[in-house]
Amino acid sequence: MRYTTETTIDAPREIVVELFTDPTHFADWQPGLERYELIKGSQAQDGAEAELVTRAGSRTTAMTEIVEHNSLPDELDVIYETKGVWNRSVNRFVSESPESTRWVSDNEFRFTGARKALALLPGSFKKESAETMERFKTFAERTRVS
């Protein structure tokens, strides 16, 4: 399953990228994130690995984040893996003006085993991605003026 989502953020690209890659702010725009721990390498650098633990209702999910390629401020490619689910997220940050940034996220999902049934719900994945982008946009714009 593949799809693209995008939004325009009223903040300079440098600020958007800084906030997007700073783990001290992840919980500000990713509700349910209980833990983010760097386990290998340097934050947001090629080859870096982190463990994420999220909670949705009574369900807790642990996943591994692997930075596949960092060419920031232009692009950050990240892979997320958990049992039965593999996701590549290619995040591009385009400076629309000195005060505006377009964030484009290309996502690819692969499912195995019992998780293959999730492929039947592409709309829910795209909706969740769009909601996450909107939360980040709100956070970045609010943080910028603070």
URVENPE-V590893 format. One record per residue. N is the residue number from 1. PSI is psi in radians with two decimals (* if undefined). OMEGA is omega in degrees with one decimal (999 if undefined). Layout:
BEGIN
N|PSI|OMEGA ; N|PSI|OMEGA
END
This chain:
BEGIN
1|2.33|178.8 ; 2|2.54|174.6 ; 3|2.86|178.9 ; 4|2.41|172.1 ; 5|2.70|178.3 ; 6|2.76|176.8 ; 7|2.76|175.1 ; 8|2.28|-176.1 ; 9|2.28|179.1 ; 10|1.27|177.6 ; 11|2.60|178.1 ; 12|2.61|-178.0 ; 13|-0.69|-178.4 ; 14|-0.72|179.9 ; 15|-0.77|179.9 ; 16|-0.85|-178.3 ; 17|-0.73|179.0 ; 18|-0.82|-179.7 ; 19|-0.64|-178.3 ; 20|-0.55|-174.9 ; 21|0.01|-177.7 ; 22|1.88|-176.2 ; 23|-0.33|177.8 ; 24|-0.26|179.5 ; 25|-0.10|-174.5 ; 26|-0.78|-178.0 ; 27|-0.34|178.7 ; 28|-0.44|-178.3 ; 29|0.03|177.0 ; 30|1.42|-179.5 ; 31|2.51|-178.4 ; 32|-0.20|177.6 ; 33|1.99|-179.6 ; 34|-0.53|-177.9 ; 35|2.45|172.8 ; 36|2.05|-176.8 ; 37|2.10|175.6 ; 38|2.20|-177.7 ; 39|-0.19|179.3 ; 40|2.36|174.4 ; 41|-2.86|-178.9 ; 42|2.50|-176.3 ; 43|2.20|174.8 ; 44|0.24|178.8 ; 45|2.70|-179.8 ; 46|2.27|177.2 ; 47|-0.16|179.5 ; 48|2.51|177.4 ; 49|2.50|177.8 ; 50|2.71|173.3 ; 51|2.30|177.6 ; 52|2.44|173.4 ; 53|2.16|179.4 ; 54|2.72|177.2 ; 55|2.29|173.2 ; 56|1.87|-175.0 ; 57|-2.17|179.8 ; 58|0.04|-177.1 ; 59|2.23|176.4 ; 60|2.36|179.9 ; 61|2.27|173.6 ; 62|2.40|177.9 ; 63|2.80|177.2 ; 64|2.37|175.4 ; 65|2.26|178.5 ; 66|2.15|176.6 ; 67|1.96|-178.5 ; 68|-0.73|-178.6 ; 69|2.28|177.5 ; 70|2.00|171.8 ; 71|0.70|178.8 ; 72|2.54|18.7 ; 73|0.06|-176.7 ; 74|-0.83|-170.2 ; 75|2.54|173.9 ; 76|2.08|-179.0 ; 77|2.17|-174.3 ; 78|2.48|175.4 ; 79|2.37|175.6 ; 80|2.32|-179.9 ; 81|2.37|170.8 ; 82|2.98|-175.5 ; 83|2.03|176.2 ; 84|-0.01|-178.2 ; 85|2.28|174.6 ; 86|2.29|-177.5 ; 87|2.19|171.3 ; 88|2.27|178.2 ; 89|1.99|178.0 ; 90|1.94|-175.5 ; 91|2.08|179.2 ; 92|2.43|-178.9 ; 93|1.96|-175.2 ; 94|2.17|177.7 ; 95|1.89|179.8 ; 96|-0.57|178.0 ; 97|3.08|178.0 ; 98|-0.34|-176.3 ; 99|0.26|-175.1 ; 100|2.40|-178.1 ; 101|2.31|173.5 ; 102|2.16|176.9 ; 103|2.09|178.5 ; 104|2.24|-179.1 ; 105|2.00|175.7 ; 106|2.15|-176.8 ; 107|2.44|174.7 ; 108|2.27|178.0 ; 109|2.48|171.5 ; 110|2.43|-177.1 ; 111|2.56|176.2 ; 112|2.81|176.6 ; 113|-2.48|-178.4 ; 114|-0.39|-179.1 ; 115|-0.16|178.1 ; 116|-0.49|179.5 ; 117|-0.44|179.2 ; 118|-0.42|179.1 ; 119|-0.29|179.2 ; 120|-0.04|-176.7 ; 121|0.87|-176.3 ; 122|-0.59|-179.6 ; 123|-0.64|-179.3 ; 124|-0.61|178.0 ; 125|-0.80|179.9 ; 126|-0.70|178.4 ; 127|-0.77|179.3 ; 128|-0.71|177.7 ; 129|-0.77|179.2 ; 130|-0.69|178.4 ; 131|-0.69|177.2 ; 132|-0.75|178.5 ; 133|-0.72|-179.5 ; 134|-0.69|176.9 ; 135|-0.74|178.5 ; 136|-0.76|178.8 ; 137|-0.86|179.7 ; 138|-0.79|179.0 ; 139|-0.85|-176.5 ; 140|-0.75|-179.5 ; 141|-0.67|179.1 ; 142|-0.72|-178.9 ; 143|-0.67|-178.2 ; 144|-0.65|-176.7 ; 145|-0.11|-179.4 ; 146|*|999
END
